[in-house]
Amino acid sequence: MKNLAHFRKLEPQPRLTVVGAGPGDPELITLKAIKAIASAQAVLYDALVDPILLEHCSPTCEQIYVGKKPGESHSQAAINELIVEKAYALGHVVRLKGGDPFVFGRGQEEIEFAKSYGLITGYIPGISSSYAAAGAADIPLTVRGVNESFWVMTGTKSDGSLSEDLKLGLQSTATLVILMGMNKLSEIATLCQQYGKGEISAAIIQNGTMANQRIGISTAAELENLAKKEDLRNPAIIVIGEVVRHAKPEMWEKIVKQSNL
């Protein structure tokens, strides 16, 4: 693939645009992103992208699913090579990724790979679920007098372990937003207790911003039990902090009723 220099004068020019599809609700994509999709000769899209967004593709656009859900075999290396292959064969490739491609989305890796093969590259940000899902549950990530920052972190590193940043965050007043952490709920709850934050408010938001959004709230120490009791699962984010007390009133009413049973 390194010997493709003679193709670089093709029209349309081989190029890649990495595009953020937003947090789930297809109406939360940007106008610039829609224009990019409409101009593409190929769109490579992820599992968390609503298929309705593909209606913006041109009739001749090649639509290629490259999801990475359990049991699916689309490796990052294969996706990188497919981007380059389709760009030189067809022209403009849009890599459509859920949320924002630069927030734990590996968008930069794909851009760097494409650049190494001479592609023109671009990036269009998307609304991240890290704050949009919380907002859709009426949870502000910052509240005056309550916290001074919010931290967004991955719950699972590439080696499968829990991020050490959680320990640092628990020593601050920051609201903690944990992505890809549903398989680490027991460890997260234990750490919260170890750092004296077991009784702080916490929430799990599944399918944030979508019609089938589901929200569960509890204390940080009870996160694992909450997920089991409410059958909350991926895709979901975890929010830890007293800002959770602003969650939709019906959620708190539900907890009060359960505590009185």
C-alpha positions in Angstrom: 0.0 0.0 0.0 3.0 2.3 0.4 3.4 2.4 -3.4 0.3 4.4 -4.1 1.9 7.8 -4.8 0.8 7.7 -8.5 -2.8 7.6 -7.4 -2.6 10.8 -5.5 -3.5 13.0 -8.5 -6.9 11.3 -8.9 -10.1 13.2 -8.9 -11.9 13.2 -6.5 -8.8 13.2 -4.4 -8.4 10.4 -1.9 -9.4 11.7 1.5 -10.7 10.8 4.8 -13.1 12.8 7.1 -13.6 11.4 10.6 -17.1 12.4 11.7 -18.8 12.4 15.0 -22.4 11.0 14.9 -23.3 12.3 18.3 -24.5 10.5 21.5 -27.3 8.4 20.0 -30.3 10.7 19.0 -29.8 11.0 15.2 -31.1 14.6 15.4 -28.0 15.6 17.5 -25.6 15.3 14.6 -24.2 18.6 13.2 -25.1 20.1 9.9 -21.4 20.0 8.9 -21.4 16.3 9.5 -24.5 15.7 7.4 -22.9 17.6 4.5 -19.8 15.4 4.8 -21.9 12.3 4.7 -23.7 13.5 1.7 -20.5 14.2 -0.2 -18.9 10.8 0.6 -18.2 8.0 -1.9 -17.9 5.6 1.0 -19.1 5.7 4.7 -17.6 3.3 7.2 -19.9 3.4 10.3 -19.9 2.0 13.8 -22.3 -0.1 15.8 -23.6 2.9 17.9 -24.5 5.0 14.8 -28.2 5.2 14.1 -28.8 3.7 10.6 -31.2 6.6 9.9 -28.1 8.8 9.4 -27.2 6.8 6.4 -30.2 8.2 4.6 -28.0 11.3 4.1 -25.7 9.3 1.9 -25.8 9.8 -1.9 -27.4 6.9 -3.9 -24.0 5.8 -5.1 -22.3 5.9 -1.8 -20.9 2.6 -0.5 -22.1 2.0 3.1 -19.8 -0.3 5.1 -20.6 -1.5 8.6 -17.4 -1.9 10.8 -18.9 -2.3 14.2 -16.9 -3.8 17.1 -19.6 -5.4 19.3 -18.7 -8.7 21.0 -18.5 -11.4 18.4 -17.8 -9.0 15.5 -14.4 -9.3 13.8 -13.7 -5.7 12.6 -10.3 -5.1 14.0 -8.9 -1.6 14.2 -6.0 -2.6 11.8 -8.5 -3.9 9.3 -10.6 -0.7 9.5 -7.5 1.4 9.0 -6.5 -0.5 5.8 -10.1 -0.4 4.5 -10.2 3.4 4.9 -7.1 3.7 2.7 -8.3 1.1 0.2 -11.7 2.8 -0.3 -10.2 6.3 -0.5 -7.9 5.4 -3.3 -10.6 3.4 -5.1 -13.5 5.8 -4.7 -12.4 9.2 -3.3 -13.9 10.7 -0.2 -14.3 8.3 2.7 -16.3 9.3 5.8 -15.5 7.4 9.0 -18.7 7.8 11.0 -18.2 7.2 14.7 -20.6 7.4 17.7 -20.2 10.4 20.0 -17.1 12.4 19.3 -14.2 10.6 17.6 -11.6 12.3 19.7 -13.2 11.3 23.0 -12.0 7.7 23.5 -13.0 7.1 19.9 -9.6 6.3 18.3 -10.3 8.9 15.6 -6.8 10.3 15.8 -5.3 6.9 15.2 -7.3 6.6 12.0 -6.3 10.0 10.8 -2.6 9.4 11.5 -2.8 6.1 9.6 -4.5 7.7 6.6 -1.9 10.5 6.6 0.9 8.0 6.5 -0.6 6.8 3.1 -0.9 10.3 1.7 -4.6 10.9 2.3 -6.0 14.4 2.9 -7.7 14.2 6.3 -10.3 16.1 8.2 -12.2 15.9 11.5 -15.8 17.0 12.3 -16.6 16.9 16.1 -19.7 15.2 17.5 -21.6 15.8 20.7 -20.2 13.4 23.2 -22.3 11.1 25.4 -20.0 12.0 28.3 -22.1 15.2 28.8 -25.1 14.8 26.6 -26.4 11.6 28.3 -26.1 13.2 31.7 -27.9 16.3 30.4 -30.7 14.2 28.9 -31.2 12.9 32.4 -31.4 16.4 33.8 -28.0 16.0 35.4 -25.7 19.0 35.0 -22.1 18.2 35.1 -21.2 21.4 37.0 -23.3 23.2 39.6 -22.1 26.4 41.3 -21.0 25.7 44.8 -21.1 21.9 44.4 -18.1 21.2 42.1 -15.4 23.0 40.2 -14.8 20.6 37.3 -15.8 17.3 35.7 -13.5 14.5 34.7 -14.3 12.2 31.8 -12.4 8.9 32.0 -12.5 5.4 30.6 -13.5 2.7 32.9 -11.5 0.0 31.0 -8.0 0.6 29.7 -6.5 -1.3 26.7 -5.1 -3.9 29.1 -8.5 -4.5 30.6 -7.7 -2.8 34.0 -9.6 0.0 35.6 -8.1 3.5 35.1 -5.9 4.8 37.9 -7.4 8.2 37.2 -10.5 7.2 39.2 -8.5 7.3 42.4 -7.3 10.8 41.7 -10.8 11.9 40.8 -12.2 10.5 44.0 -9.9 12.8 45.9 -11.4 15.9 44.3 -14.8 17.6 44.2 -15.1 16.8 40.5 -18.0 15.2 38.9 -16.7 11.9 37.5 -18.1 10.6 34.2 -16.9 7.1 33.4 -17.3 5.6 29.9 -16.9 1.9 29.2 -17.1 1.1 32.9 -20.1 -1.2 33.1 -17.9 -4.3 33.5 -16.1 -2.6 36.4 -19.0 -1.6 38.6 -17.8 -3.7 41.5 -14.3 -2.2 41.4 -15.7 1.3 41.0 -18.0 0.9 44.0 -15.2 -0.5 46.2 -12.9 2.3 45.3 -15.6 4.9 46.1 -16.0 3.4 49.5 -12.2 3.2 50.1 -11.9 7.0 49.3 -14.8 7.9 51.5 -17.2 8.5 48.6 -19.5 5.5 49.1 -22.5 7.6 50.0 -22.1 10.1 47.2 -24.9 10.2 44.6 -24.3 8.2 41.4 -26.2 7.4 38.2 -26.1 4.9 35.4 -27.6 6.2 32.1 -28.2 3.6 29.4 -28.9 4.7 25.8 -28.5 8.3 26.7 -30.5 10.9 24.6 -32.5 8.1 22.8 -36.1 7.2 23.0 -35.2 4.1 25.0 -33.0 5.9 27.5 -33.0 4.4 30.9 -31.7 6.0 34.1 -30.9 4.5 37.5 -29.7 6.4 40.5 -28.2 5.3 43.8 -25.2 5.9 46.0 -21.7 5.1 44.5 -21.4 2.1 46.8 -24.6 0.6 45.3 -23.7 0.9 41.7 -23.3 -2.8 41.0 -26.5 -3.6 42.8 -28.3 -0.8 40.9 -27.3 -2.2 37.6 -28.5 -5.7 38.5 -31.7 -4.6 40.0 -32.7 -2.3 37.1 -31.1 -4.5 34.5 -28.9 -1.6 33.2 -26.3 -2.5 30.7 -24.2 -1.2 27.8 -24.2 1.2 26.1 -24.2 3.3 29.3 -22.2 5.9 31.2 -21.7 6.3 34.9 -21.9 9.6 36.7 -20.6 10.0 40.2 -21.1 13.3 42.1 -23.6 15.3 44.1 -24.8 16.9 40.8 -26.8 13.6 40.4 -29.3 15.1 42.9 -30.6 17.2 40.0 -31.7 14.1 38.1 -35.2 13.8 36.8 -37.5 14.1 39.9 -39.4 10.9 39.1 -36.1 9.0 39.6 -35.8 10.3 43.2 -39.5 9.6 43.8 -38.9 6.0 42.8 -36.1 5.7 45.3 -38.2 7.2 48.1 -41.0 4.8 47.4 -38.7 1.8 47.4 -37.1 2.9 50.7 -40.6 3.1 52.3 -41.6 -0.4 51.3 
